[in-house]
Amino acid sequence: MFQWSLRSFVHLPPNITRQVFILFVALAVLCDEWLVPHLGGLQRSFRMSDDLAGVTLMAFGGAVSV
């Protein structure tokens, strides 16, 4: 039975490692370009302070199941 470890991830073929890196970059771009502006819109719509919006909306974003 195969057990995952950091050492096994480092030795993956280069094309798999490259694809995982591209997926993380794409996720970062998606969050920066789409998620953050929409959360700012929700903050303005509900007239939340910056602190309340940070706590509430980030907790919601982290708990949402995809």
C-alpha positions, -999 to 999 in steps of 0.1 A, spaced: 0 0 0 13 34 -10 17 60 18 19 97 10 48 117 23 66 149 13 95 128 -1 71 109 -24 56 142 -36 90 157 -44 98 127 -66 67 129 -88 74 133 -125 81 169 -136 49 172 -156 28 163 -126 46 188 -104 43 215 -131 5 208 -134 0 211 -96 20 244 -97 -2 257 -125 -34 248 -106 -22 267 -75 -13 297 -96 -47 295 -114 -65 294 -80 -45 324 -67 -55 344 -98 -91 334 -95 -92 345 -59 -75 378 -66 -95 387 -97 -130 373 -88 -135 364 -51 -119 395 -35 -139 421 -55 -172 402 -49 -165 400 -12 -159 437 -12 -193 442 -29 -209 421 -2 -192 442 24 -206 474 9 -241 459 4 -244 448 41 -226 480 53 -200 459 73 -170 474 89 -136 461 76 -130 441 107 -164 424 107 -162 417 70 -128 401 74 -139 378 101 -173 369 87 -167 367 50 -133 349 53 -148 324 77 -176 318 52 -153 315 23 -131 290 41 -161 269 52 -180 267 18 -179 232 3 -170 231 -34 
